[in-house]
Amino acid sequence: PAGVFFAVDTDAHAPGQLDWQLLGCARAEECGVPAERIVNTWTAEQLREWTRTREAPTREA
């Protein structure tokens, strides 16, 4: 599928901040981001398949 994909994470710098994952998930839901657009809801096989269909970025000088 084309379009924007998201990864929800905590940006944690300490173990106690890992709970922030729930805040990120809640915010994505509030903003109407469907689960299928969030890459960390995908199975490992879905992620591998998606990466197989993409070209590596090129670096311009």
N, CA, C and O atoms as a printed pandas DataFrame, in Angstrom:
     atom_number atom_name residue_name chain_id  residue_number  x_coord  y_coord  z_coord
0              1         N          PRO        A               1    0.818   -1.202    0.000
1              2        CA          PRO        A               1    0.000    0.000    0.000
2              3         C          PRO        A               1    0.856    1.258    0.000
3              4         O          PRO        A               1    1.930    1.287    0.602
4              5         N          ALA        A               2    0.395    2.259   -0.652
5              6        CA          ALA        A               2    1.095    3.540   -0.695
6              7         C          ALA        A               2    0.643    4.403    0.478
7              8         O          ALA        A               2   -0.404    4.156    1.076
8              9         N          GLY        A               3    1.429    5.401    0.794
9             10        CA          GLY        A               3    1.042    6.332    1.841
10            11         C          GLY        A               3    2.000    6.318    3.010
11            12         O          GLY        A               3    3.081    5.732    2.956
12            13         N          VAL        A               4    1.574    6.977    4.059
13            14        CA          VAL        A               4    2.404    7.152    5.245
14            15         C          VAL        A               4    2.171    6.002    6.221
15            16         O          VAL        A               4    1.038    5.583    6.457
16            17         N          PHE        A               5    3.258    5.510    6.775
17            18        CA          PHE        A               5    3.191    4.514    7.834
18            19         C          PHE        A               5    3.776    5.125    9.095
19            20         O          PHE        A               5    4.561    6.071    9.027
20            21         N          PHE        A               6    3.402    4.594   10.228
21            22        CA          PHE        A               6    3.821    5.126   11.518
22            23         C          PHE        A               6    4.449    4.023   12.352
23            24         O          PHE        A               6    4.121    2.846   12.197
24            25         N          ALA        A               7    5.349    4.415   13.231
25            26        CA          ALA        A               7    5.860    3.532   14.276
26            27         C          ALA        A               7    5.615    4.259   15.592
27            28         O          ALA        A               7    6.062    5.392   15.770
28            29         N          VAL        A               8    4.923    3.625   16.493
29            30        CA          VAL        A               8    4.633    4.218   17.796
30            31         C          VAL        A               8    5.679    3.701   18.769
31            32         O          VAL        A               8    5.859    2.492   18.919
32            33         N          ASP        A               9    6.374    4.635   19.437
33            34        CA          ASP        A               9    7.365    4.221   20.420
34            35         C          ASP        A               9    7.337    5.159   21.612
35            36         O          ASP        A               9    6.567    6.118   21.638
36            37         N          THR        A              10    8.169    4.884   22.586
37            38        CA          THR        A              10    8.161    5.648   23.833
38            39         C          THR        A              10    9.192    6.763   23.868
39            40         O          THR        A              10    9.033    7.720   24.625
40            41         N          ASP        A              11   10.238    6.661   23.070
41            42        CA          ASP        A              11   11.402    7.535   23.180
42            43         C          ASP        A              11   11.941    7.498   24.613
43            44         O          ASP        A              11   12.422    8.502   25.138
44            45         N          ALA        A              12   11.849    6.322   25.227
45            46        CA          ALA        A              12   12.226    6.160   26.630
46            47         C          ALA        A              12   13.727    6.320   26.835
47            48         O          ALA        A              12   14.542    5.885   26.022
48            49         N          HIS        A              13   14.055    6.953   27.940
49            50        CA          HIS        A              13   15.447    7.086   28.366
50            51         C          HIS        A              13   15.657    6.440   29.730
51            52         O          HIS        A              13   16.753    6.487   30.288
52            53         N          ALA        A              14   14.600    5.838   30.258
53            54        CA          ALA        A              14   14.669    5.136   31.540
54            55         C          ALA        A              14   13.564    4.079   31.547
55            56         O          ALA        A              14   12.535    4.257   30.896
56            57         N          PRO        A              15   13.771    2.978   32.281
57            58        CA          PRO        A              15   12.773    1.909   32.275
58            59         C          PRO        A              15   11.354    2.368   32.623
59            60         O          PRO        A              15   10.390    1.863   32.049
60            61         N          GLY        A              16   11.215    3.300   33.535
61            62        CA          GLY        A              16    9.892    3.780   33.926
62            63         C          GLY        A              16    9.147    4.493   32.812
63            64         O          GLY        A              16    7.928    4.651   32.873
64            65         N          GLN        A              17    9.876    4.921   31.800
65            66        CA          GLN        A              17    9.247    5.635   30.688
66            67         C          GLN        A              17    8.676    4.690   29.632
67            68         O          GLN        A              17    8.025    5.145   28.692
68            69         N          LEU        A              18    8.907    3.397   29.768
69            70        CA          LEU        A              18    8.362    2.444   28.803
70            71         C          LEU        A              18    6.836    2.438   28.817
71            72         O          LEU        A              18    6.208    2.068   27.825
72            73         N          ASP        A              19    6.244    2.843   29.929
73            74        CA          ASP        A              19    4.782    2.934   30.007
74            75         C          ASP        A              19    4.227    3.993   29.060
75            76         O          ASP        A              19    3.028    4.001   28.780
76            77         N          TRP        A              20    5.067    4.870   28.572
77            78        CA          TRP        A              20    4.612    5.915   27.649
78            79         C          TRP        A              20    4.113    5.327   26.332
79            80         O          TRP        A              20    3.441    6.013   25.562
80            81         N          GLN        A              21    4.437    4.063   26.068
81            82        CA          GLN        A              21    3.949    3.403   24.856
82            83         C          GLN        A              21    2.426    3.505   24.779
83            84         O          GLN        A              21    1.866    3.731   23.707
84            85         N          LEU        A              22    1.776    3.339   25.902
85            86        CA          LEU        A              22    0.311    3.417   25.928
86            87         C          LEU        A              22   -0.178    4.804   25.535
87            88         O          LEU        A              22   -1.212    4.933   24.880
88            89         N          LEU        A              23    0.552    5.840   25.927
89            90        CA          LEU        A              23    0.176    7.202   25.537
90            91         C          LEU        A              23    0.284    7.381   24.029
91            92         O          LEU        A              23   -0.587    7.992   23.409
92            93         N          GLY        A              24    1.345    6.853   23.444
93            94        CA          GLY        A              24    1.519    6.941   21.998
94            95         C          GLY        A              24    0.424    6.204   21.253
95            96         O          GLY        A              24   -0.085    6.688   20.242
96            97         N          CYS        A              25    0.061    5.034   21.752
97            98        CA          CYS        A              25   -1.019    4.257   21.122
98            99         C          CYS        A              25   -2.347    4.992   21.239
99           100         O          CYS        A              25   -3.119    5.033   20.281
100          101         N          ALA        A              26   -2.616    5.570   22.402
101          102        CA          ALA        A              26   -3.863    6.312   22.598
102          103         C          ALA        A              26   -3.922    7.519   21.671
103          104         O          ALA        A              26   -4.970    7.821   21.101
104          105         N          ARG        A              27   -2.802    8.203   21.526
105          106        CA          ARG        A              27   -2.771    9.383   20.647
106          107         C          ARG        A              27   -2.993    8.986   19.195
107          108         O          ARG        A              27   -3.715    9.676   18.475
108          109         N          ALA        A              28   -2.400    7.909   18.759
109          110        CA          ALA        A              28   -2.614    7.436   17.389
110          111         C          ALA        A              28   -4.092    7.121   17.170
111          112         O          ALA        A              28   -4.652    7.443   16.123
112          113         N          GLU        A              29   -4.714    6.495   18.155
113          114        CA          GLU        A              29   -6.139    6.175   18.045
114          115         C          GLU        A              29   -6.978    7.451   17.990
115          116         O          GLU        A              29   -7.896    7.557   17.177
116          117         N          GLU        A              30   -6.663    8.424   18.856
117          118        CA          GLU        A              30   -7.384    9.704   18.861
118          119         C          GLU        A              30   -7.286   10.416   17.517
119          120         O          GLU        A              30   -8.222   11.089   17.086
120          121         N          CYS        A              31   -6.146   10.258   16.866
121          122        CA          CYS        A              31   -5.910   10.922   15.574
122          123         C          CYS        A              31   -6.455   10.123   14.398
123          124         O          CYS        A              31   -6.338   10.547   13.248
124          125         N          GLY        A              32   -7.047    8.975   14.681
125          126        CA          GLY        A              32   -7.664    8.180   13.630
126          127         C          GLY        A              32   -6.700    7.378   12.785
127          128         O          GLY        A              32   -7.023    7.007   11.657
128          129         N          VAL        A              33   -5.511    7.103   13.319
129          130        CA          VAL        A              33   -4.540    6.295   12.575
130          131         C          VAL        A              33   -4.970    4.831   12.671
131          132         O          VAL        A              33   -5.000    4.275   13.769
132          133         N          PRO        A              34   -5.301    4.200   11.552
133          134        CA          PRO        A              34   -5.713    2.795   11.616
134          135         C          PRO        A              34   -4.528    1.887   11.948
135          136         O          PRO        A              34   -3.396    2.160   11.548
136          137         N          ALA        A              35   -4.795    0.816   12.674
137          138        CA          ALA        A              35   -3.734   -0.096   13.123
138          139         C          ALA        A              35   -2.895   -0.611   11.968
139          140         O          ALA        A              35   -1.690   -0.803   12.129
140          141         N          GLU        A              36   -3.496   -0.840   10.806
141          142        CA          GLU        A              36   -2.724   -1.377    9.676
142          143         C          GLU        A              36   -1.707   -0.380    9.130
143          144         O          GLU        A              36   -0.862   -0.762    8.321
144          145         N          ARG        A              37   -1.759    0.883    9.545
145          146        CA          ARG        A              37   -0.776    1.887    9.127
146          147         C          ARG        A              37    0.357    2.016   10.148
147          148         O          ARG        A              37    1.301    2.776    9.930
148          149         N          ILE        A              38    0.271    1.283   11.253
149          150        CA          ILE        A              38    1.284    1.343   12.313
150          151         C          ILE        A              38    2.147    0.094   12.209
151          152         O          ILE        A              38    1.683   -1.015   12.471
152          153         N          VAL        A              39    3.411    0.283   11.824
153          154        CA          VAL        A              39    4.259   -0.865   11.498
154          155         C          VAL        A              39    4.510   -1.787   12.680
155          156         O          VAL        A              39    4.733   -2.981   12.479
156          157         N          ASN        A              40    4.483   -1.279   13.897
157          158        CA          ASN        A              40    4.724   -2.192   15.003
158          159         C          ASN        A              40    3.464   -2.939   15.447
159          160         O          ASN        A              40    3.445   -3.534   16.524
160          161         N          THR        A              41    2.416   -2.910   14.626
161          162        CA          THR        A              41    1.290   -3.834   14.815
162          163         C          THR        A              41    1.378   -4.987   13.825
163          164         O          THR        A              41    0.613   -5.947   13.915
164          165         N          TRP        A              42    2.311   -4.894   12.881
165          166        CA          TRP        A              42    2.453   -5.916   11.843
166          167         C          TRP        A              42    3.157   -7.152   12.394
167          168         O          TRP        A              42    3.915   -7.081   13.361
168          169         N          THR        A              43    2.888   -8.275   11.759
169          170        CA          THR        A              43    3.652   -9.486   12.069
170          171         C          THR        A              43    5.043   -9.338   11.448
171          172         O          THR        A              43    5.257   -8.492   10.580
172          173         N          ALA        A              44    5.967  -10.156   11.894
173          174        CA          ALA        A              44    7.315  -10.119   11.314
174          175         C          ALA        A              44    7.259  -10.399    9.815
175          176         O          ALA        A              44    7.981   -9.776    9.036
176          177         N          GLU        A              45    6.405  -11.330    9.415
177          178        CA          GLU        A              45    6.295  -11.652    7.988
178          179         C          GLU        A              45    5.740  -10.473    7.187
179          180         O          GLU        A              45    6.209  -10.216    6.079
180          181         N          GLN        A              46    4.768   -9.764    7.713
181          182        CA          GLN        A              46    4.241   -8.579    7.017
182          183         C          GLN        A              46    5.338   -7.531    6.838
183          184         O          GLN        A              46    5.451   -6.923    5.773
184          185         N          LEU        A              47    6.139   -7.324    7.871
185          186        CA          LEU        A              47    7.216   -6.341    7.789
186          187         C          LEU        A              47    8.268   -6.770    6.775
187          188         O          LEU        A              47    8.740   -5.949    5.987
188          189         N          ARG        A              48    8.641   -8.050    6.787
189          190        CA          ARG        A              48    9.615   -8.546    5.804
190          191         C          ARG        A              48    9.085   -8.384    4.387
191          192         O          ARG        A              48    9.820   -7.957    3.497
192          193         N          GLU        A              49    7.829   -8.717    4.169
193          194        CA          GLU        A              49    7.233   -8.589    2.835
194          195         C          GLU        A              49    7.235   -7.134    2.378
195          196         O          GLU        A              49    7.554   -6.847    1.224
196          197         N          TRP        A              50    6.887   -6.229    3.260
197          198        CA          TRP        A              50    6.880   -4.806    2.913
198          199         C          TRP        A              50    8.290   -4.336    2.546
199          200         O          TRP        A              50    8.465   -3.601    1.575
200          201         N          THR        A              51    9.290   -4.756    3.317
201          202        CA          THR        A              51   10.655   -4.324    3.016
202          203         C          THR        A              51   11.163   -4.927    1.712
203          204         O          THR        A              51   11.972   -4.305    1.024
204          205         N          ARG        A              52   10.705   -6.119    1.362
205          206        CA          ARG        A              52   11.115   -6.728    0.088
206          207         C          ARG        A              52   10.593   -5.945   -1.110
207          208         O          ARG        A              52   11.187   -5.998   -2.186
208          209         N          THR        A              53    9.503   -5.228   -0.941
209          210        CA          THR        A              53    8.902   -4.500   -2.062
210          211         C          THR        A              53    9.427   -3.076   -2.186
211          212         O          THR        A              53    8.947   -2.317   -3.027
212          213         N          ARG        A              54   10.385   -2.708   -1.380
213          214        CA          ARG        A              54   10.924   -1.341   -1.375
214          215         C          ARG        A              54   12.351   -1.338   -1.895
215          216         O          ARG        A              54   13.107   -2.288   -1.691
216          217         N          GLU        A              55   12.702   -0.260   -2.566
217          218        CA          GLU        A              55   14.085   -0.078   -3.002
218          219         C          GLU        A              55   14.853    0.647   -1.908
219          220         O          GLU        A              55   14.296    1.471   -1.182
220          221         N          ALA        A              56   16.122    0.335   -1.801
221          222        CA          ALA        A              56   16.967    1.035   -0.845
222          223         C          ALA        A              56   17.099    2.487   -1.278
223          224         O          ALA        A              56   17.200    2.768   -2.473
224          225         N          PRO        A              57   17.099    3.411   -0.328
225          226        CA          PRO        A              57   17.261    4.818   -0.704
226          227         C          PRO        A              57   18.629    5.057   -1.330
227          228         O          PRO        A              57   19.613    4.417   -0.961
228          229         N          THR        A              58   18.678    5.966   -2.262
229          230        CA          THR        A              58   19.955    6.319   -2.881
230          231         C          THR        A              58   20.474    7.582   -2.232
231          232         O          THR        A              58   19.709    8.444   -1.798
232          233         N          ARG        A              59   21.757    7.671   -2.176
233          234        CA          ARG        A              59   22.385    8.837   -1.561
234          235         C          ARG        A              59   22.925    9.728   -2.660
235          236         O          ARG        A              59   23.752    9.309   -3.469
236          237         N          GLU        A              60   22.451   10.952   -2.679
237          238        CA          GLU        A              60   22.921   11.895   -3.685
238          239         C          GLU        A              60   24.094   12.686   -3.131
239          240         O          GLU        A              60   24.111   13.061   -1.959
240          241         N          ALA        A              61   25.078   12.936   -3.996
241          242        CA          ALA        A              61   26.276   13.676   -3.564
242          243         C          ALA        A              61   25.997   15.152   -3.470
243          244         O          ALA        A              61   26.887   15.928   -3.122
